[in-house]
């Protein structure tokens, strides 16, 4: 039960606290304008939290004018990680720097306390134009005309784009991106993690933030939105971005309103005679969709907030058939199939060639196709493909080490595209240590912090004593950047879990333990922290301590697959094979998509003497990941043991094909 009340002019919300007991929380601020307003409440020690019950600002005719819970009608329980009292809903860290201007979080880990400061509680001029002291000085000096200068005294002066030139295609002539505007918009319109405190407008995006690439759960294999990711990475994929379209071509930067409504927005640049015609959409009259319905299909977040996919794409039901991705046709015609949609498109546009798309690489990788390494490599090398798709391909390519992979990563590390370099660093971090060091040490001095931080994390285990003075100094500076990135997110328990892994790689066991202690103070139910402590205990030979931490992880989350897997490995070490198989099977049951869990279960099953069942496990898993080298090697081994020599040779040929790729 939640209710709002006013007492002596102050508004508070009475609801369950983290322990489930009713309590009053001061309601200090409202965040957002439309279609919802979410409220910011004060809890303790300077913490401001985003409350789960919001106000629907839409008209009553549109279903608004009501309170609702952003996680659905039933809300969520106080022990849920997304409950409003938890770190995931902390406004100081998660929300403030995009909903306010020039924010300093000022978090004290020892006290678990915030003293957050901001210049403005809303998105002010300086959020996009940078510090405005010089602008104010010129205004006070009575500047007029040329005295304002071309930059008006702002650090970042955004200029209107030149008018689009028409072409015979009905679409305008492409132009170059200005290189400034998107960098200003990206920090608040992307899924990213901060790398240092207090970013300023005009700073390179990758110097202040670590971006999310096109990962499963966030994006479909073709880059369409799957999770809540905002607009930046989607727009980078689009042909509009490649043609030089800016955010401000469609959106007014100051009001955030569109320049026109409906198709009138698109026909400001695209010829209505061609693109609003029935011959283009094949729909007429009341059934005719808007341009955005087909090219920017919507998704709904926070129950009522409809946001359109900014990858601005052509519907591709052929991709739906091959890779299971959505398409706008069956999004509207929900009772029909992708085959039906493809059949109609083929009839309507019989002569049109299907454009190549990066889904052919990323989608094949997600399916575990045998040729995934080759298609990823081709995408990574394709300078015409979107940089964010190439970066994602490079990140994945590192899991397929080969001579060609090394060549591709080395070339990408010298790219002029920052995202491509960043993806190459992430890919190289999956390589064996010796190859990783040779590739990444030169990148430790890269001009962008996101690259240096990724290098620092990848090379954390490199013995500094074996490096020359220059390389050692470069890597130590990268380590300092990593430490700074941890400090800015120190209010999040997951940060300290990651820090523990970083410190362990550097051989700082006590620092790693301290980091895990901090993680458990901030979030007591944190299985990954207990599992890292279990690993530390195992490395010390303290098997009873390892078991204690694994059991603590399971007590915290009985359905945690990693904890069951860790228990199974502990039971293997304790020579309890029957119990180990039960635990390892439970891990596979809870996380069937995790190939490593299935592989380890197969190995344990074979070592227990049941090679037939081990082979069945391997073959079932290979259907989902046919290019996995370890699974193919196990398949060859088990088939030979069972006397299936012809089938063993077949598996060996598949393994050789993967190794060649």
N, C-alpha and C positions, 0 to 999 in steps of 0.2 A: 504494500500500500504506500502510495506517494501522494503528498498533498503540499501545495504551496500556501504560504500565509504571510501576512504583513504585520509587523509589530514595531510600533514607534517609528514608522517610516522606512524600516528595513525589511527587505524581503528575504525569506528563508524557505528552504524546502525540507520537509520532514520525511525521512525515508530510512531504510535499513543501512547501517554502516557496514564495515567489512566483516564484523562479527555477526551480523544479522539482526542487531538490536536497533530499534527506532531511535533516530537522533536528528536534531535540527542542524542544517548546514547553511551558512550565509550564502545567498545568491548574489554574486558581485557583478557579473557581466553577461551580456548576450553576444554570442558569436554567430555571424551569418545574417543574411537578409532574406533571401528567398531561395528555394521554396520552404526553408525551415530555419528556425532559430534554435541554436543549442545553447544551453546555459552553463556558465562557469561558476563553480562553487568553491569556497575555501574549506579545506579540511584541517590540516595542522602543519606547523613548521614551514609556512610560506607556500604550501602546495596548493595550486589551483587545478581543479579537476573538471573535465568535461562531463556533464551530467547526461544520463541516458534518456531521460524523458525530455522531449523537445516540443516546440510549438510549430504546427503546420500553418504557414503564412498564406497558403493559397485561399481562394474564396471558398465559401461553403458549397457553392455549386460545383466546384472542382474537387470536393472532398476535404477541404481544409477547414481552418478555424477551429482547431482541436489540438489537444495534447496527444502525443503518441510516443511509443518507445522505439528508438532507432534500431533495436535488435528484435523487433517483432512484438505482437500483442502481449505475449507472456513475459517479456523482458528477460533478464538473466539473473542468476543467483549471485549472492555476495562472494562466493568462492570461485566464480568464473574469472579467468584472467582479464576479461574485457569489462568487468564491473567498474563503475565509475571511480572507485577509490584506488584502483591499482595503477601501476606505472604506465600501462598502455594507454590510459586516459589522462595522463598528466599534461595539462595545458602548457605549463612552463616549458617543457621539453618538446612535446609533440606538435603543438598547435601554434604557439605564440609567434614564432618567427615568420609565419605566413599571414597571420591575422593581425599583426601589429607591425610597428616600424622600429628598426634598429634595436632589436631585443638583445639583452645580455641575460642569460639564464642564471648565472651566479649560484651554482649548486655546490654545497659543502657536503662531501661524502661522509666525513666523520660524524656530522650532526644529522645527516639525512635531511637537509634543510635548504630551501630556496630563498634567495633575496633578489628576485627577478626584477630587472629594470627595463623600461622601454621609452623611446622618444615619444611615440604616439600609440594609443591603444587601438588604433585602426590602421588601415593601409593608407599612409599619407604620401605626400609628394616624394619624400626622401626614400621611400621603399623602392621606387623605380628610378629616380633620378640621382640618388646618392646624396651625400651631405650638401645642404643648401645654404651654408653660411655666405658664400660668395654671391649667390642669387639675392639673398636678403640685403647684403651690403650694397649691391648695385641698385636695388629698389629704393633703399633709404637715401642713396645719393641722387635719386631722381632720374635714373637712366631712362632714356627715350631713344627709340630708333636704333641706330647703329651702336649706341653706347651699351646696349644689352649684349652685344656680341652674338656670334652664331650659336653659342652654347647656353645663352641666358644665365650664365653663372652656375650651371649644374655640372656635376662630374659626368653624368650621362645625359646627353642631349639626343632624344629620339626624334627623328625627322620623318615627315610623311614620305611615303614611297612615290616615285614618279608614276604617272598614269600608265596603265597597261596599254600596249600596242596590240591591236587586233591582228589576226592572221587568217589564212584561208581555211583553217581547220575549225573555226568557230570558237577556239580557245585563244587566249592571248599569247604573245610571244614570251617565252621564258626569260627570266632575268636572274641575276646573281642575288643570293641572300645578302642582307646587309651586314651580317655577322655580329650585330649588337643586340637587336631587339629580342631575339629568342634567348640569348644569354640572360637578359633581364627577367624574362617571364619564367624561365625554366626552374629557378629555385622553389617557386611556390606552385608550380604546375607539373610536378614530377614526383615519382616515388624515389626517394633518396635518403641518405644518412648524412648528417653534418660532419665535417672534418675538423672544424675549428669554430671558435666562438665569434659571433658578430660579423656575418658576411655583409658586404656592402654592394649596392647596385653597381654594376659595371665590372665587378670581379669576375674572372672566368668561372663558369659553372663548375668545371672539374677541379678548380682550385679550392672550392669551398665544400663540395659535396661528392659523395660516392653514389653513383646512380645505380638503379636497378635495371638490368638488361632484360631481354625477352625470355624470362624464365617461366616454366610451367607453373600453373596456379595463379600467376599474374596475367600471362598472355597465352592465347592459343598458339598452336604451332605456326600459324600464318601471321602472328602478330596482332590479331584482334584482341580486344580487351576481354579478360576473363575475371580478374580481380579489380580492386579499387586502386587504380594506378594513375589517375589524372590524365593529362593530355600530351605532355612533352614527348615521351617515347613513341606514342602513337603518331604524332605529327611528323616526327623524324622519318618514319617509314613511308610517308605519303609522297605521291608524285607531285602534289601541290608544293610541298617543301622543296623538292628537287627543282621545281620550276621557279623558285624564288618567292613564293607566297609567304607573307608575314602574318603574324597574329593580327596585327592592326588592319590588314586588308579586309577582315571580316568583323573584328571587334573594335569598338571604341575603347581606347586604353583607359579613359577616365571614368566612364559610366559603366563599362563592362557590357554594355548593350550591343546587340548586333547592329550593323549599319542599315540593314533592311530585314524585313520579315519574309518568311516563306521562300519561294523560288527567286524572289526579287534580289535576294542576297547573292545567289549564284550567278544570276544573269547580269550582274554588274560587270562581270568579266567574261562569262560564257554566252555565246549567241543564243538568245531564246528561240530564234527561228530553227536552230538545229536541235537544241537540247531540251526545250520545253515541248517539242512536237511529239505526237503520238508515235511517230516512226522511231523515236529514241527510246521512250519508256515502255511502249506497247501497252499502255494503259490510257484510258480516256475518261473524260467527264469526272464524275464523283469518285470513280475508282482510281483515278490517277494519283500515284503517290508523289510526295514532294521529293526533290532531288536528294535531300538528306535522309529520307526513309530508305533509299536504296544504297546510298554511298556513305552514310554516316549513321548506321543503325544504333539505337539507344540501348543503354543498360541502366538499371535502377539501383541506386545505392541508398543506404539509410532509409529504406522503405519507400521514400517518395521522391528522391532526388534523381531525376532522369538526366543522364549525361551521354552525349553522343561520342562515338568512337572517332577520334580525329585522324585515323589513318586514311580516311577518305578514299575508299577502295571500290573497285568493281566487284559485284557479287560473283563468287566462284563456287558454284555447287560441285564442280569437279574436284575441288580441294576438299569439300565436305565428304565426298565419297571415298577419297583416298586417305585423308588424314583426320576425319571426324571434326573438322572445324565448322563453325556456324556459317550461314550465308543469309543475306537479307531476304532472299526469295521465300525460303521456308520459315524465316522468322515472321513473315507476314502471313503466308499461306501455311499455317501451322499443321494442317491435316495432310499436307502433301509431303513428298519425299525429295531428297536432293536429286535423285534420278529423274523425277518428274520435272524439276526445275531445269536440270541440264538439258533434257530433251527439248523443252520450250526455247531455251536460249539458243540451242543449235539450229532450231527451225527459224528463229527470228534473225540470227546473225550467222548464216551458213558459211560465209567467206572469211569470218574473223579468226585470226590466229590467236591461240591462247598464249598470253604473255608469260615469259619465264617469271618465277617468283621464288623468293627465298624459302618458302615453305618446303620446296623440294629438298632442301638440305636440312633445315631444322625439324621438319616433320619426319623425315626419314631417320634422323638421329633419335627422335623420341620413340619411334617404332623399333629402334634397334636394327635397322636394315643393314645387310652385309656391306652395302656400298656407302654407308653413312660417312665414314672417314673421307672418302673421295669427294662426296658432294659438299661436305663441310669445308674441305680444303678449297674447292672451286669457288664457293661463296666467299670465303675469307679473302681470296685473291681478286674478286670481282670489284673493280673500282667503281662500277656503275651502280652497285647495290647500295641500299641505305647503310650508313655507317653503323647504326645500332644493330642491324642484322649481321653485319660482318663481325662486329665485336662479340656478339653472342656466339657466332660460329667459331671464332678463335678461342673463346673460353672453353667450348666443348671439345675443340680439336685437340687440346692438350691431354685429353683422356685417351687419345689414340697415338701414342708416341711412335714415331718413325723418322727416317731421314727427311722425308718430304715435310712432315709436320714441323721439324726443326727449321727447315728453310722458310716455310710460310710464316712461322712465328717471328723469326729473325727479320724478315722483310717487313712485317707488320709493325714491329717495334720502332722502325724508323719512319713510319707513316706521318704525313702532315695532319692527319685526322686524329684528334685527341682520343675520341671514343675507340678508334681502331687500336691505338696504342694501349689503351686501358684494357680492352678485351684480350690483347696479346699477352699482357702481363698476367691476367687471370688464367689464361690457357697455359702459359709457361709454368705457373705455380703448381700444376699437376704433374709436371715432368719429374724424372729422377733427380736427386739433389745436384749431382755434378753438372748435368745439362742445364738445370735451372740457374745455377750460379753464373755459368758462362753467358747465358742469354740476358739475364736480368741485371747484373751489376752495372752495366752502362746506364740503364734506365733509372738508377737510384738518384741521379741528378736531374731528372726530368723537370721541366718548368711547372708542371701541374701537380698539385698535392695528391690528388686521387691516384695518380700513377705511382708517385713515390710511396704512398701508404700501402698500395697493393704490393709493391716491390718489397717493402719492409716486412710485411706479413709473410710473403713467400720465402724470404731469405732469413727468417728469424733463427733458423737452426745452423746458419753458417758460422763456423769458428772464426772469430775476428782475428785471432792471432795468425792465421794462415794467409791473410791479405796484406797487400802493400799499404803504405800509410794513406795514400789517396783514396783507395777503394774502401779502406776501413772507415775513414772519415765520412765518405759519402753514405755508407750503409748506416753509420751511427746517426747521421742526420735524418735518414729515412726512418730509423727506429724512433727518433724523437717525434717525427710527424705521426707515427702510429700511436705513440703515447698521448699526443695531443688529441687525436681522434677519439681515443678511449675516454679522455677527461671530459670532453664536451658531452658525451652520452653516459656519464657516470651514474646518472639517476636510474638507468635501466639495468635490471639484474643480468640480462643477457650479455651486456657489455663486459661484465666481469667474468662471465664464463668464457667469452672469446679472449679476454685478456689472459686468463689462466693458460689457455692453449699457447698463446704467444710467448708467455714467460716460460712455460715448460720447454718449448722449442729452443729457447735461449739458455736452458739449463738452470733457470732461476726457480727452483722448486718451492722455496719458501714464499716467494712473491706470488707464485701460482696459487698456493694454498690460501694466502691472504685475499687474493682476488675472489676465490670461491667462497670464502667466509663472507665477504662483502655481498656477493650475489645472494647467498642464503639469508642474509639479514634483510635485504631489500625484497626478496621474494622467497618465502620459506618453502613453498612447494615448487621446487625447481629440479626436476629429475636430472637434467643435463649437468647441473653442478655436482650432484651426488655421484654421477657416473664418472666425471672427471676426477673427483676425489678418490673414487675406487681405482682408477688407473694409476694415480700417484701411489696409493697403498700397494698395488700389485708390483709396481716398479721397485718398491722398497722391500718386497718379499713378505709384506704383511697381508696374507690372504684372508685372515679373519677381519681385518679392517676393510679390505675390498668387499667382502661379503656384506659387512654392516652397511656400507654406503649403497651397494646395489639394492639391498632390502629397503633402505630408506627411500630410494628412488621409486621402488614398486609400491611402497606404502603411500607415497605421494600421488602416484599415477599408476594404478594397477593395469592400465591398458597401454602402457608405454612399451612399444616394441623394442626400443634400444635397451631398456632395462632387462627385459626377458632375454634378449640376445646376450647381454653382458653376463647375466646369471648362468646361461647355458655354457658360455666359455669358462666361467669360474668353475662350474661343475665338471667340465672336461679336465681342467687342471687338477681338480680334487679327485679325479678318476672315479667319477660317478656317471658313467655313460648313459644309463637309462634316464636318470633325472635330466641330464644335459639335453637329450633328444626331446624331452617334453618341453623344456624351456625354449630350445631353438625352434621347435615347431610352433610354439605360441607366438614367437616373434614373427615368423612367416605368416601366420594367420592374421596377426594384427597389422602387418605392413606387407601385403602381398606384392606390392610394386617394387620393394627394395630387393634388388638382384643379389646383393651381397649376403643378405640373410638366407636366401634360398640356396646359394652356393655353399655356405658354411654348413647348413643343415645336410646337404647332400654329402659333403666330405665326412661329416660325423657319422652319417648313416652308413657310408661305405666302410669307414674304419671299424664300425660295429659289426661288420660282416654281411650286411644286407646290400650287396652291390646292385641287385635288381631294382630295389626301391630307390636307391641313390640315382641310378640311371633314369628312372621314371621322373624323379624330381628335376634332374638336369634337363631332360627333354621338354618337360612342361614349361620350365622357365625359359628355355631357348625359343619357345614360340613367341614369347614377349620380348626377348632381347637376343635375336639370332646372331648378333655380331660380338657377343661378349667372349673375350679370349679365354678367360678362366673356365667358363662353362663349356666352351668347345674343347678345351684340353681335357677337362674331366669327362666329357662325353666320349672322346677318343679312348681314354684310359679304361672307363667302365665297360665300353663295348668290347674292347680287347679282352678284358678279364672274363667277360661272359662268352667269349668265343665268337662274337659277332664281327668277324674280320671285315666283311664287305661294308657293313654299316660304319665300322670304325674308320675305314679308308675314306668313306664319304664325309664323315665329320672332319677328318684330317684335311681333306681338300677345302672344306669350308673355312677351317682355321687358317690355312695357307692363303686363301683369298682375302681374309680379313687382314692378315699380316702384310700382304702386298699393298692393300689399300692405304 
